[in-house]
């Protein structure tokens, strides 16, 4: 890895259903789907300065209903904490995974985790571990093939924490500390802000 970068792995699992599936049922019905990603950030100072806070991602998607073999992530990225509102009461974690089957069929999975200031009780764990996603044929302009919700359970979250590796000074510890300072600061920026005004005020 380049100096002052971070590498970590992430696994999410859930269900994707057909395009006509109501949004209210997303994640509760459909076909089992899982993805396994490895993310390697740019140098932490560049990650923080980039408005999209973008990091490349590689891995595979396991969706037997779509392909008997794992779909490879031929190109992917994670945008970490992109502003969702001008006052940063909402920030987004956006995923884009360009997928290819062994038979050269192509799909793209687009997903968003939304971290929102809702009131007195911040739902940090739920927000940061719930990915609402759509799957399109070809690219993002192609037909919608499926949509649903993928989540991280507590075991997956703990396992992810054990995968963090840094490079550079102090055996990578400086990079890891810089990354988590940014990560926790972004969370605090959402959840410690004053409550939004009531609707209509």
N, C-alpha and C positions, 0 to 999 in steps of 0.2 A: 504494500500500500504506500501511497505518497505520504510524506510527513504531515503530521497533524490532522489525520483523517480518522474516521470511525467506521467500523464494520459491525453490522449486527444482522441477525436473522429474525424472521417473523412468520408465524403461521396463523392463518385464519380459516375458519370452517363454518359452513352453514348450508343454506338451500337457495337455489335459484329456480324460479318458476317461469312459465311461459309468458309472453308479452301481455296477454289479456288478463293475467292474474291481478286482482285488485291490490293497490298499494298497501291497504290495511292487512293483507295476508302475507306480505313480503317477508320472507325469512321463516315463516311457519309451515309453508307447503312448498313443494317443488322437489328438485333432485339434489342429492348430496354433492357438495362442491367444496374443494379445499385448495388453498394455494400456499406455497412455501417460497419465501423470498429471502434473498440476501441483499442488503442495502449497503453501499459504500459511499459515504459522504465525500464531498470535496473538502479541502482544508477547512477547519471549523470557521475561521474568520471569513472565508469566502461564502460558506453556507449561510452565515448570519447576515452578510451584506447583500446577498441575492434576494430581490423582492419575492421570488418564488420559492426560495430556500429549497432548491431542487437537488436530489441525489439520485444517481442511477440505481437500478434494481434489476436483479436476475433471479431466475428460479423456474418453477413449473406450476401448472394448475392441474389438479386431479379432478376430472369431471367425466366419469365413465359414461354418462348419458350423452356426452358430446363426442368423446373419443376414447377408445379402449386403452390407448397409451397416453401417458402424461403429455399435456400441451407445453411446449417450451416457451419461455418468455424470451423472445428474440430481441426485444427492446422494451425497457420499462423505466419508470421513474416514480419517485415519491416527492411531493411538494409538502414540506413540513411547516404548518402554521402560517398559512396564507390568510391575509385579512379578509374576513367575510362581511364586515360592516366598517364604516369610517371610524367608529369609536372603539373598535376591537372587542366588542362584547361577543362577537362570533369570530372564530378563526377556523380554518378548514385544513384538513390533511387530505390531499388529493393523490389518488393513485391512477396511473395509466400503465397497462400491461398489454403490449402487442404480442399476440399468441400465434403459434403455428403448430399444426398437427404433423405427425410423421407422413401423412399423405399430402402435405403442403396446403391444407385448408388454413385460412387466416381469420382470426377474430381479434377483437380488442375488448378488454375489460376496463371499464371506467368506474372508479369508486371514490366516495367521499366520507370522511369522518368529520362530523360537525361538533365543535366544542362551543357551547353557548352558555352565557350567563343568564340563568333562569329566575333567580330569586335568592332566598337565604340559603338553600341547600344545593351546592354545586355537584352535579352528577359526573365527576371527573372520570371515574372508572368506566361508567357506561359509555360516555362520549368517546373516550380514547380507544375503546375496544370494539366499537360497532361500525362496520363499513357497509354503507348502502351502495349497491353497485348495479351496473347494467352491462350486458354482454352483447356486442354487435358483430355482425358478420362483416368481414373485410376490415373496415376502419370505423371511426366514430360516426361517419355519415351513412354507414350501411344499415341494413334492417336490424331492428332490435330482436335478438334471439331469446334473451331471458333477462330477468331482473330479480333482485332479492337482497338478502342481508347475510354478511359473513361476520363472525364474531371471534374474539379471543376469550377463552376461558381462563380461569385463574392459573391453571397448570401451564398453559401456553404463555401467559404473561411472565410467570416466574422463569420459564425456560428461556424466553427471549432475553430477560435480564442477564442471564448467564452467558449469552453469546457476544456481548459487547467487547470489542477489542479496539485499542487505539494504537496509533503509530507516532513516532517522533520522540520528543523529550520525555524524560522520566519514564521510559518504557511505555509510552503512550498515555500515561496517567494525565498529563497536562491536557491532551486532546479530549479525553473522556470528561474531565472536569469542565472544560470549556463547553462541551456539547450539553451536558446536563445543566449547566448554568443557564444556557440559552433555553433549553427545554422547560425547565421549571419556571424561568422568568416569563415565558410565553403563557404557561398555564396560569400563573399569578396575574398576568395582565388581563385575562378573561375573568377569572373567578373572584378576584379581590376588588374589582371595580364596583362602583355604587350601583344599586339596583336600577334597571331601566324604568323610565316613567310609565305610569299606567297608560294604556291605549286610549287615545282621544284627548290626552292632556296637552 
